[in-house]
Amino acid sequence: MNSKNWYLLSLIGNDRPGIVAKLSAGLCKNGCNLGDSSMARLGNNFVIMLAVQFNGSQEALGNIVAPLAGAMDLKQSIMKIEEGSHDIEPDVRINIFSDERMGIVEDVTSMLTEAGLNILSLESNLGSNQPNNTYSIHIEGTVSDGIAPLYEVLDRLSDEKNIQSQLVPINSQVI
């Protein structure tokens, strides 16, 4: 048996109560150590990305996951990843609000990336209950060139694209 292998497990299917509890219990009962994860409801679907440490092969892990996923009608994918967790703490949190239109995510992310932002997480939501279908984007990331270039990009997005924003430094070392 191999030692300390890390895998990225991705699952997606119709949302229903109990998915996380059943999956985590089934994995733990079969010797899996759960690491970093991201889980969210997207539309009527529930999406899971989960780092799993398992002392066996990818095929053996697949044999554990398949009946769990099958019982909940979840599609699965497993890939081997680098050993361990590489925690990177974000420097900034950026909240974006705009009227919904095609290209918002591209406009925002490409300009912020050019200004030195490495995006660690991004969540977006179309608020259909709000006037004009307000689209919100919440980003956390690290900066390579300080936060001044990010403020410049956000000002440009406001002027050129009518996108409102809020930048919150969450690492006091970043200037």
Beta strands, then each sheet from edge to edge (+ up, - down):
strand 1: 5-14
strand 2: 33-42
strand 3: 45-54
strand 4: 75-81
strand 5: 92-99
strand 6: 117-127
strand 7: 134-143
strand 8: 164-169
sheet 1: 2+ 3- 1+ 4-
sheet 2: 6+ 7- 5+ 8-
end
